Amino acid sequence: MVDHIKRDRNDLYGMPLLGYLFKNQRFLFLLRLAVTALFFYAIALGFAVPGKENLYTPALFWGIFWSLFIVVSLPTFGRIFCGICPHGFLGHYLTKFGLNKRMPKWLENRFIGVTLLMVGWWGVYYSFPSVYHTPFGSAVLFTVMTLLSFVFYLVYKEMSYCKYICPIGTLTRAYEKLSFTWLGTYQSACSECKTFDCAKACTHGLSPFNFDKKNSMGDCTLCMDCSDACEAVSFRLTKPSFSLFSHFKIEKAEVWAYILIVAAIPITMAFHHGMGRSAIADEFIWAKTAAALQGIAGLGGMDTVGLFAFLYAVLFSVVAATAGMFVASKILQKEYTTVFYTLGYAFAPLFIFGSLSHTLEMFFVSGMEKIVDGFAYGFGVQSDFTSPASRKDAWVHLFSYLRYVGVAWALVILYKRFGLIEAKKRAKILAFPFAASLIIFFVAVNLYRGYILDTYGRAQRGHHNHSVPTEKFSKNAPQAMRVTAGPAAEHPAGRL
Protein backbone atom coordinates (compact mmCIF):
# COMPACT_ATOMS: atom_id res chain seq x y z
CA MET A 1 0.00 0.00 0.00
CA VAL A 2 1.21 3.51 -0.88
CA ASP A 3 0.27 6.32 1.53
CA HIS A 4 1.57 9.26 -0.50
CA ILE A 5 2.62 9.87 -4.08
CA LYS A 6 3.52 12.87 -6.20
CA ARG A 7 0.77 13.10 -8.78
CA ASP A 8 1.11 14.12 -12.43
CA ARG A 9 -0.46 17.37 -13.57
CA ASN A 10 -3.11 15.52 -15.57
CA ASP A 11 -4.18 13.36 -12.60
CA LEU A 12 -7.68 14.44 -11.54
CA TYR A 13 -7.03 13.12 -8.03
CA GLY A 14 -4.39 15.80 -7.63
CA MET A 15 -6.76 18.64 -8.56
CA PRO A 16 -8.46 20.18 -5.50
CA LEU A 17 -12.13 20.19 -6.57
CA LEU A 18 -12.11 17.27 -9.00
CA GLY A 19 -9.98 15.22 -6.66
CA TYR A 20 -12.58 15.69 -3.95
CA LEU A 21 -15.49 14.86 -6.24
CA PHE A 22 -13.96 11.69 -7.65
CA LYS A 23 -11.93 10.35 -4.74
CA ASN A 24 -13.45 11.37 -1.41
CA GLN A 25 -15.27 8.26 -0.23
CA ARG A 26 -17.53 10.09 2.20
CA PHE A 27 -18.75 12.43 -0.54
CA LEU A 28 -19.20 9.53 -2.98
CA PHE A 29 -21.15 7.54 -0.39
CA LEU A 30 -23.50 10.44 0.30
CA LEU A 31 -23.91 11.05 -3.45
CA ARG A 32 -24.81 7.41 -4.08
CA LEU A 33 -27.14 7.42 -1.12
CA ALA A 34 -28.92 10.51 -2.44
CA VAL A 35 -29.21 9.06 -5.96
CA THR A 36 -30.56 5.80 -4.51
CA ALA A 37 -33.13 7.68 -2.44
CA LEU A 38 -34.29 9.65 -5.50
CA PHE A 39 -34.42 6.40 -7.49
CA PHE A 40 -36.67 4.54 -5.04
CA TYR A 41 -38.80 7.62 -4.43
CA ALA A 42 -39.44 7.77 -8.19
CA ILE A 43 -40.50 4.12 -8.17
CA ALA A 44 -42.75 4.57 -5.14
CA LEU A 45 -44.34 7.70 -6.60
CA GLY A 46 -44.85 5.87 -9.89
CA PHE A 47 -47.04 3.32 -8.08
CA ALA A 48 -48.72 5.88 -5.81
CA VAL A 49 -49.48 8.38 -8.61
CA PRO A 50 -49.52 6.25 -11.79
CA GLY A 51 -51.06 8.89 -14.05
CA LYS A 52 -49.33 11.48 -16.18
CA GLU A 53 -49.89 14.13 -13.54
CA ASN A 54 -46.83 12.55 -11.89
CA LEU A 55 -44.04 14.55 -13.53
CA TYR A 56 -41.27 13.43 -11.18
CA THR A 57 -40.92 9.75 -12.13
CA PRO A 58 -40.36 10.34 -15.88
CA ALA A 59 -38.21 13.41 -15.12
CA LEU A 60 -35.76 11.32 -13.11
CA PHE A 61 -35.68 8.18 -15.26
CA TRP A 62 -36.09 9.67 -18.73
CA GLY A 63 -34.96 13.25 -18.16
CA ILE A 64 -31.80 12.82 -16.09
CA PHE A 65 -30.63 9.19 -15.99
CA TRP A 66 -31.43 8.36 -19.61
CA SER A 67 -30.47 9.85 -21.87
CA LEU A 68 -28.96 13.06 -20.54
CA PHE A 69 -26.53 11.83 -17.91
CA ILE A 70 -25.45 8.61 -19.63
CA VAL A 71 -25.02 10.10 -23.09
CA VAL A 72 -23.16 13.18 -21.83
CA SER A 73 -20.90 11.37 -19.35
CA LEU A 74 -19.77 8.40 -21.46
CA PRO A 75 -17.69 10.34 -24.04
CA THR A 76 -16.34 12.69 -21.34
CA PHE A 77 -15.58 11.10 -17.96
CA GLY A 78 -16.46 7.55 -18.94
CA ARG A 79 -18.50 5.03 -17.01
CA ILE A 80 -19.29 7.24 -14.02
CA PHE A 81 -23.01 6.44 -14.26
CA CYS A 82 -22.19 2.88 -13.16
CA GLY A 83 -20.24 4.40 -10.27
CA ILE A 84 -23.38 6.00 -8.83
CA CYS A 85 -25.96 3.49 -10.09
CA PRO A 86 -28.35 2.50 -7.26
CA HIS A 87 -28.16 -1.16 -8.29
CA GLY A 88 -24.38 -1.18 -8.18
CA PHE A 89 -24.32 0.81 -4.93
CA LEU A 90 -26.59 -1.65 -3.10
CA GLY A 91 -25.06 -4.63 -4.90
CA HIS A 92 -21.69 -3.66 -3.45
CA TYR A 93 -23.08 -4.55 -0.02
CA LEU A 94 -25.43 -7.37 -0.99
CA THR A 95 -22.68 -9.36 -2.66
CA LYS A 96 -20.65 -9.31 0.56
CA PHE A 97 -23.45 -11.15 2.39
CA GLY A 98 -24.49 -13.34 -0.52
CA LEU A 99 -23.59 -16.88 -1.50
CA ASN A 100 -20.65 -15.68 -3.63
CA LYS A 101 -21.03 -18.48 -6.15
CA ARG A 102 -19.33 -18.50 -9.51
CA MET A 103 -21.80 -17.62 -12.24
CA PRO A 104 -22.43 -20.56 -14.64
CA LYS A 105 -20.55 -20.35 -17.91
CA TRP A 106 -23.73 -20.12 -19.93
CA LEU A 107 -24.68 -16.94 -18.05
CA GLU A 108 -21.24 -15.38 -18.43
CA ASN A 109 -22.24 -13.99 -21.78
CA ARG A 110 -22.28 -10.24 -22.45
CA PHE A 111 -24.74 -10.77 -25.29
CA ILE A 112 -27.43 -11.42 -22.64
CA GLY A 113 -27.40 -7.79 -21.52
CA VAL A 114 -27.31 -6.53 -25.11
CA THR A 115 -30.26 -8.79 -26.03
CA LEU A 116 -32.29 -7.61 -23.03
CA LEU A 117 -31.69 -4.02 -24.08
CA MET A 118 -32.61 -4.60 -27.72
CA VAL A 119 -35.67 -6.79 -27.15
CA GLY A 120 -36.87 -5.85 -23.67
CA TRP A 121 -36.51 -2.11 -24.18
CA TRP A 122 -36.30 -1.05 -27.82
CA GLY A 123 -38.36 -3.90 -29.27
CA VAL A 124 -41.13 -3.26 -26.76
CA TYR A 125 -40.84 0.52 -27.05
CA TYR A 126 -41.32 0.60 -30.82
CA SER A 127 -44.05 -2.08 -30.80
CA PHE A 128 -46.01 -0.84 -27.79
CA PRO A 129 -44.91 2.77 -27.24
CA SER A 130 -47.35 3.46 -24.41
CA VAL A 131 -45.91 0.74 -22.16
CA TYR A 132 -42.98 2.79 -20.88
CA HIS A 133 -44.55 6.23 -21.26
CA THR A 134 -46.40 6.30 -17.97
CA PRO A 135 -45.02 6.72 -14.45
CA PHE A 136 -46.61 3.36 -13.59
CA GLY A 137 -44.91 1.62 -16.53
CA SER A 138 -41.56 3.14 -15.55
CA ALA A 139 -42.06 2.06 -11.92
CA VAL A 140 -42.84 -1.52 -12.96
CA LEU A 141 -39.84 -1.67 -15.29
CA PHE A 142 -37.34 -0.50 -12.70
CA THR A 143 -38.88 -2.60 -9.95
CA VAL A 144 -38.39 -5.73 -12.06
CA MET A 145 -34.82 -4.72 -12.91
CA THR A 146 -34.07 -3.98 -9.25
CA LEU A 147 -35.38 -7.33 -8.02
CA LEU A 148 -33.53 -9.15 -10.78
CA SER A 149 -30.26 -7.43 -9.90
CA PHE A 150 -30.70 -8.17 -6.17
CA VAL A 151 -31.13 -11.89 -6.87
CA PHE A 152 -27.91 -11.99 -8.89
CA TYR A 153 -25.98 -9.96 -6.31
CA LEU A 154 -27.06 -12.32 -3.52
CA VAL A 155 -26.22 -15.48 -5.43
CA TYR A 156 -23.13 -14.70 -7.52
CA LYS A 157 -19.82 -13.07 -6.71
CA GLU A 158 -17.87 -10.15 -8.14
CA MET A 159 -20.90 -8.14 -9.28
CA SER A 160 -21.59 -10.59 -12.09
CA TYR A 161 -24.96 -8.97 -12.78
CA CYS A 162 -23.23 -5.74 -13.82
CA LYS A 163 -20.86 -7.61 -16.12
CA TYR A 164 -23.26 -9.86 -18.00
CA ILE A 165 -26.95 -9.31 -17.22
CA CYS A 166 -27.42 -5.56 -16.79
CA PRO A 167 -29.03 -4.18 -19.99
CA ILE A 168 -26.70 -1.17 -20.04
CA GLY A 169 -23.64 -2.87 -18.52
CA THR A 170 -22.01 -3.92 -21.79
CA LEU A 171 -23.19 -0.69 -23.43
CA THR A 172 -21.42 1.53 -20.89
CA ARG A 173 -18.38 -0.76 -20.89
CA ALA A 174 -18.13 -0.39 -24.65
CA TYR A 175 -18.71 3.35 -24.91
CA GLU A 176 -16.46 4.40 -22.03
CA LYS A 177 -13.57 3.75 -24.41
CA LEU A 178 -14.39 7.09 -26.06
CA SER A 179 -13.80 9.12 -22.89
CA PHE A 180 -10.87 11.40 -22.10
CA THR A 181 -10.22 9.91 -18.66
CA TRP A 182 -8.36 6.77 -17.61
CA LEU A 183 -8.10 4.97 -14.30
CA GLY A 184 -4.73 3.37 -13.81
CA THR A 185 -1.79 3.35 -11.41
CA TYR A 186 1.71 4.79 -11.00
CA GLN A 187 3.84 1.88 -12.15
CA SER A 188 6.88 3.15 -10.26
CA ALA A 189 5.01 2.41 -7.03
CA CYS A 190 3.29 -0.73 -8.27
CA SER A 191 6.57 -2.39 -9.26
CA GLU A 192 7.51 -2.66 -5.58
CA CYS A 193 4.01 -3.52 -4.27
CA LYS A 194 3.57 -6.74 -2.35
CA THR A 195 0.08 -6.24 -0.87
CA PHE A 196 -2.10 -5.54 -3.96
CA ASP A 197 -4.52 -3.45 -1.91
CA CYS A 198 -6.18 -1.92 -5.00
CA ALA A 199 -7.15 -5.38 -6.29
CA LYS A 200 -8.37 -6.53 -2.87
CA ALA A 201 -10.62 -3.47 -2.62
CA CYS A 202 -12.26 -4.09 -6.02
CA THR A 203 -15.70 -5.67 -5.67
CA HIS A 204 -15.56 -6.63 -9.36
CA GLY A 205 -12.41 -8.70 -8.88
CA LEU A 206 -10.25 -6.46 -11.08
CA SER A 207 -6.58 -5.51 -10.87
CA PRO A 208 -6.21 -1.77 -11.52
CA PHE A 209 -2.41 -2.07 -11.65
CA ASN A 210 -2.84 -4.05 -14.91
CA PHE A 211 -5.13 -1.56 -16.69
CA ASP A 212 -2.27 0.34 -18.33
CA LYS A 213 -0.47 -2.82 -19.36
CA LYS A 214 -3.60 -4.34 -20.92
CA ASN A 215 -4.73 -1.04 -22.47
CA SER A 216 -8.15 -1.81 -21.01
CA MET A 217 -10.09 -0.95 -17.86
CA GLY A 218 -12.21 -4.05 -18.35
CA ASP A 219 -15.32 -4.05 -16.19
CA CYS A 220 -14.26 -1.08 -14.05
CA THR A 221 -17.30 0.97 -13.05
CA LEU A 222 -15.28 3.86 -11.58
CA CYS A 223 -16.56 3.14 -8.07
CA MET A 224 -13.17 4.49 -6.86
CA ASP A 225 -12.82 1.94 -4.03
CA CYS A 226 -9.34 1.12 -5.25
CA SER A 227 -8.21 4.74 -5.01
CA ASP A 228 -9.24 4.76 -1.36
CA ALA A 229 -7.21 1.61 -0.70
CA CYS A 230 -3.97 2.86 -2.29
CA GLU A 231 -2.63 6.28 -3.27
CA ALA A 232 -0.84 4.81 -6.29
CA VAL A 233 -4.16 4.68 -8.17
CA SER A 234 -4.59 7.54 -10.65
CA PHE A 235 -7.46 9.00 -12.64
CA ARG A 236 -5.88 10.85 -15.54
CA LEU A 237 -6.99 13.14 -18.33
CA THR A 238 -5.99 11.53 -21.61
CA LYS A 239 -6.50 11.90 -25.34
CA PRO A 240 -10.09 10.93 -26.19
CA SER A 241 -10.47 7.27 -27.22
CA PHE A 242 -6.70 6.74 -27.07
CA SER A 243 -7.09 3.08 -26.07
CA LEU A 244 -8.88 2.37 -29.36
CA PHE A 245 -5.72 3.24 -31.26
CA SER A 246 -3.80 0.24 -29.89
CA HIS A 247 -4.26 -3.46 -29.22
CA PHE A 248 -6.42 -4.70 -26.35
CA LYS A 249 -8.49 -7.79 -25.63
CA ILE A 250 -11.49 -7.59 -27.95
CA GLU A 251 -14.99 -8.27 -26.64
CA LYS A 252 -17.26 -9.31 -29.49
CA ALA A 253 -20.39 -8.14 -27.69
CA GLU A 254 -19.01 -4.59 -27.60
CA VAL A 255 -18.73 -4.39 -31.39
CA TRP A 256 -22.24 -5.77 -31.78
CA ALA A 257 -23.48 -3.29 -29.19
CA TYR A 258 -22.13 -0.45 -31.36
CA ILE A 259 -23.91 -1.78 -34.45
CA LEU A 260 -27.22 -2.68 -32.81
CA ILE A 261 -27.53 0.50 -30.77
CA VAL A 262 -26.84 2.61 -33.87
CA ALA A 263 -29.65 0.68 -35.55
CA ALA A 264 -32.06 0.87 -32.62
CA ILE A 265 -31.69 4.55 -31.84
CA PRO A 266 -30.44 7.01 -34.48
CA ILE A 267 -31.36 4.89 -37.52
CA THR A 268 -34.79 3.78 -36.29
CA MET A 269 -35.54 7.29 -35.04
CA ALA A 270 -34.67 8.64 -38.48
CA PHE A 271 -37.00 6.10 -40.11
CA HIS A 272 -39.93 6.31 -37.72
CA HIS A 273 -39.75 9.74 -36.09
CA GLY A 274 -38.02 11.57 -38.93
CA MET A 275 -39.27 10.26 -42.25
CA GLY A 276 -42.43 9.15 -40.45
CA ARG A 277 -43.43 12.79 -40.11
CA SER A 278 -43.11 13.48 -43.82
CA ALA A 279 -45.99 13.79 -46.26
CA ILE A 280 -44.93 10.52 -47.93
CA ALA A 281 -44.54 8.50 -44.72
CA ASP A 282 -46.82 5.74 -46.05
CA GLU A 283 -44.51 5.13 -49.03
CA PHE A 284 -41.56 3.71 -47.08
CA ILE A 285 -40.98 -0.03 -46.94
CA TRP A 286 -41.55 -0.30 -43.19
CA ALA A 287 -44.92 1.45 -43.50
CA LYS A 288 -45.99 -0.74 -46.42
CA THR A 289 -44.90 -3.92 -44.61
CA ALA A 290 -46.84 -2.79 -41.53
CA ALA A 291 -49.95 -2.08 -43.62
CA ALA A 292 -49.72 -5.53 -45.22
CA LEU A 293 -49.40 -7.22 -41.82
CA GLN A 294 -52.31 -5.22 -40.44
CA GLY A 295 -54.40 -6.31 -43.40
CA ILE A 296 -53.62 -9.95 -42.68
CA ALA A 297 -53.51 -10.09 -38.88
CA GLY A 298 -55.18 -6.86 -37.76
CA LEU A 299 -52.87 -6.17 -34.83
CA GLY A 300 -54.74 -3.12 -33.60
CA GLY A 301 -52.91 -2.78 -30.27
CA MET A 302 -49.46 -2.76 -31.78
CA ASP A 303 -47.54 0.03 -33.50
CA THR A 304 -46.57 -2.12 -36.47
CA VAL A 305 -44.99 0.83 -38.28
CA GLY A 306 -42.67 1.37 -35.34
CA LEU A 307 -41.91 -2.34 -35.10
CA PHE A 308 -40.96 -2.66 -38.77
CA ALA A 309 -39.02 0.61 -38.77
CA PHE A 310 -36.99 -0.94 -35.95
CA LEU A 311 -36.59 -4.31 -37.69
CA TYR A 312 -35.58 -2.78 -41.02
CA ALA A 313 -33.14 -0.44 -39.28
CA VAL A 314 -31.49 -3.41 -37.58
CA LEU A 315 -31.46 -5.40 -40.83
CA PHE A 316 -29.99 -2.58 -42.96
CA SER A 317 -27.40 -1.67 -40.32
CA VAL A 318 -26.25 -5.24 -39.79
CA VAL A 319 -26.03 -5.85 -43.54
CA ALA A 320 -24.09 -2.62 -44.08
CA ALA A 321 -21.61 -3.47 -41.32
CA THR A 322 -21.12 -7.18 -42.06
CA ALA A 323 -21.15 -7.00 -45.86
CA GLY A 324 -18.75 -4.06 -45.89
CA MET A 325 -16.35 -5.80 -43.53
CA PHE A 326 -16.60 -9.01 -45.57
CA VAL A 327 -15.51 -7.21 -48.73
CA ALA A 328 -12.77 -5.43 -46.77
CA SER A 329 -11.47 -8.76 -45.46
CA LYS A 330 -11.25 -10.14 -48.99
CA ILE A 331 -9.34 -7.10 -50.19
CA LEU A 332 -6.99 -7.27 -47.20
CA GLN A 333 -6.74 -11.06 -47.56
CA LYS A 334 -7.33 -11.50 -43.85
CA GLU A 335 -9.74 -13.62 -41.84
CA TYR A 336 -13.18 -12.04 -41.75
CA THR A 337 -13.67 -12.20 -37.98
CA THR A 338 -10.29 -10.60 -37.38
CA VAL A 339 -11.13 -7.69 -39.68
CA PHE A 340 -14.69 -7.33 -38.38
CA TYR A 341 -13.83 -7.21 -34.68
CA THR A 342 -10.62 -5.23 -35.08
CA LEU A 343 -12.17 -2.49 -37.21
CA GLY A 344 -15.69 -2.65 -35.75
CA TYR A 345 -14.63 -0.54 -32.76
CA ALA A 346 -14.61 2.42 -35.13
CA PHE A 347 -18.42 2.47 -34.99
CA ALA A 348 -18.38 3.60 -31.35
CA PRO A 349 -18.86 7.38 -31.90
CA LEU A 350 -21.90 7.08 -34.17
CA PHE A 351 -24.53 6.44 -31.51
CA ILE A 352 -22.95 8.65 -28.85
CA PHE A 353 -22.65 11.75 -31.00
CA GLY A 354 -25.81 11.06 -32.98
CA SER A 355 -27.64 10.93 -29.66
CA LEU A 356 -25.70 13.75 -28.05
CA SER A 357 -26.75 16.17 -30.77
CA HIS A 358 -30.45 15.52 -30.21
CA THR A 359 -30.16 15.11 -26.43
CA LEU A 360 -28.58 18.54 -25.96
CA GLU A 361 -30.98 20.21 -28.38
CA MET A 362 -34.03 18.80 -26.61
CA PHE A 363 -32.54 19.57 -23.19
CA PHE A 364 -32.51 23.29 -23.90
CA VAL A 365 -35.82 23.27 -25.79
CA SER A 366 -37.91 21.26 -23.33
CA GLY A 367 -35.90 18.81 -21.26
CA MET A 368 -34.58 21.29 -18.73
CA GLU A 369 -38.07 22.61 -18.04
CA LYS A 370 -39.45 19.08 -17.63
CA ILE A 371 -36.73 18.17 -15.17
CA VAL A 372 -37.32 21.30 -13.06
CA ASP A 373 -41.10 20.83 -13.20
CA GLY A 374 -40.72 17.16 -12.34
CA PHE A 375 -38.66 17.81 -9.23
CA ALA A 376 -40.95 20.68 -8.27
CA TYR A 377 -43.91 18.29 -8.43
CA GLY A 378 -42.04 15.52 -6.62
CA PHE A 379 -41.14 17.73 -3.68
CA GLY A 380 -44.30 19.83 -3.56
CA VAL A 381 -43.00 23.21 -4.64
CA GLN A 382 -44.06 25.58 -7.39
CA SER A 383 -41.93 26.37 -10.40
CA ASP A 384 -42.01 29.26 -12.84
CA PHE A 385 -39.09 27.95 -14.85
CA THR A 386 -39.34 28.07 -18.64
CA SER A 387 -37.08 26.52 -21.24
CA PRO A 388 -34.16 28.74 -22.27
CA ALA A 389 -34.74 28.04 -25.96
CA SER A 390 -37.33 27.07 -28.54
CA ARG A 391 -37.15 25.19 -31.81
CA LYS A 392 -37.01 28.54 -33.62
CA ASP A 393 -33.69 29.50 -32.02
CA ALA A 394 -30.92 28.97 -34.56
CA TRP A 395 -28.21 28.32 -31.95
CA VAL A 396 -30.01 25.24 -30.67
CA HIS A 397 -29.72 23.56 -34.06
CA LEU A 398 -25.94 23.88 -33.95
CA PHE A 399 -25.99 20.75 -31.79
CA SER A 400 -27.12 18.81 -34.85
CA TYR A 401 -23.60 19.07 -36.23
CA LEU A 402 -22.31 16.91 -33.38
CA ARG A 403 -23.44 13.83 -35.29
CA TYR A 404 -20.95 14.72 -38.01
CA VAL A 405 -18.26 15.18 -35.38
CA GLY A 406 -19.08 11.60 -34.49
CA VAL A 407 -18.72 10.57 -38.13
CA ALA A 408 -15.32 12.26 -38.38
CA TRP A 409 -14.21 10.67 -35.13
CA ALA A 410 -15.35 7.24 -36.33
CA LEU A 411 -13.31 7.63 -39.51
CA VAL A 412 -10.23 8.61 -37.50
CA ILE A 413 -10.60 5.54 -35.27
CA LEU A 414 -11.10 3.37 -38.34
CA TYR A 415 -7.91 4.76 -39.86
CA LYS A 416 -5.98 4.10 -36.64
CA ARG A 417 -7.32 0.57 -36.28
CA PHE A 418 -6.35 -0.21 -39.86
CA GLY A 419 -2.82 0.24 -38.58
CA LEU A 420 -3.32 -2.82 -36.36
CA ILE A 421 -3.83 -5.02 -39.44
CA GLU A 422 -0.79 -6.12 -41.42
CA ALA A 423 -1.53 -5.60 -45.09
CA LYS A 424 -0.25 -3.64 -48.06
CA LYS A 425 -1.00 0.06 -48.11
CA ARG A 426 -2.86 -0.16 -51.41
CA ALA A 427 -5.11 -2.91 -50.05
CA LYS A 428 -5.91 -0.82 -46.99
CA ILE A 429 -6.87 2.17 -49.15
CA LEU A 430 -9.18 0.01 -51.26
CA ALA A 431 -10.68 -1.71 -48.21
CA PHE A 432 -11.27 1.47 -46.20
CA PRO A 433 -14.60 2.60 -47.78
CA PHE A 434 -16.02 -0.92 -47.49
CA ALA A 435 -15.03 -1.17 -43.84
CA ALA A 436 -16.72 2.22 -43.35
CA SER A 437 -20.02 1.01 -44.84
CA LEU A 438 -22.00 1.47 -41.63
CA ILE A 439 -20.55 4.97 -41.20
CA ILE A 440 -21.51 5.84 -44.77
CA PHE A 441 -24.99 4.38 -44.23
CA PHE A 442 -25.38 6.49 -41.07
CA VAL A 443 -24.51 9.66 -43.00
CA ALA A 444 -26.75 8.69 -45.93
CA VAL A 445 -29.77 8.14 -43.67
CA ASN A 446 -29.34 11.53 -41.99
CA LEU A 447 -28.95 13.33 -45.32
CA TYR A 448 -31.87 11.44 -46.86
CA ARG A 449 -34.13 12.29 -43.92
CA GLY A 450 -33.36 15.96 -44.42
CA TYR A 451 -33.96 15.64 -48.17
CA ILE A 452 -37.35 13.96 -47.64
CA LEU A 453 -38.57 16.59 -45.20
CA ASP A 454 -37.30 19.48 -47.32
CA THR A 455 -38.71 18.09 -50.57
CA TYR A 456 -42.09 16.68 -49.51
CA GLY A 457 -42.70 18.62 -46.32
CA ARG A 458 -44.22 17.43 -43.08
CA ALA A 459 -47.56 15.71 -42.83
CA GLN A 460 -50.33 17.75 -41.26
CA ARG A 461 -50.95 14.94 -38.82
CA GLY A 462 -48.13 12.62 -37.73
CA HIS A 463 -48.07 9.15 -39.25
CA HIS A 464 -46.33 7.50 -36.34
CA ASN A 465 -48.10 6.54 -33.14
CA HIS A 466 -45.79 8.31 -30.73
CA SER A 467 -47.25 11.79 -30.92
CA VAL A 468 -49.67 11.29 -28.07
CA PRO A 469 -50.76 14.13 -25.83
CA THR A 470 -48.97 14.47 -22.53
CA GLU A 471 -50.52 16.04 -19.48
CA LYS A 472 -48.61 18.45 -17.32
CA PHE A 473 -49.37 20.36 -14.16
CA SER A 474 -49.49 24.09 -14.44
CA LYS A 475 -46.44 25.51 -12.73
CA ASN A 476 -48.49 28.26 -11.12
CA ALA A 477 -51.51 26.13 -10.23
CA PRO A 478 -50.34 22.60 -9.30
CA GLN A 479 -53.90 21.20 -9.06
CA ALA A 480 -54.96 22.42 -12.49
CA MET A 481 -53.91 20.35 -15.45
CA ARG A 482 -52.90 21.56 -18.85
CA VAL A 483 -52.37 19.44 -21.93
CA THR A 484 -49.47 19.89 -24.27
CA ALA A 485 -48.85 17.81 -27.33
CA GLY A 486 -45.17 17.34 -27.99
CA PRO A 487 -43.27 15.49 -30.68
CA ALA A 488 -42.29 11.92 -30.20
CA ALA A 489 -38.68 12.88 -29.71
CA GLU A 490 -39.70 14.37 -26.36
CA HIS A 491 -40.91 11.06 -24.97
CA PRO A 492 -38.51 9.00 -22.83
CA ALA A 493 -36.80 7.01 -25.56
CA GLY A 494 -37.49 9.61 -28.21
CA ARG A 495 -35.03 12.02 -26.64
CA LEU A 496 -32.42 10.18 -28.66
Summary of the structure (lengths in Angstrom):
residues: 496
radius of gyration: 23.4
end to end distance: 44.5
largest distance: 72.6
contacts: 1670
relative contact order: 0.13
helix: 66%
strand: 5%
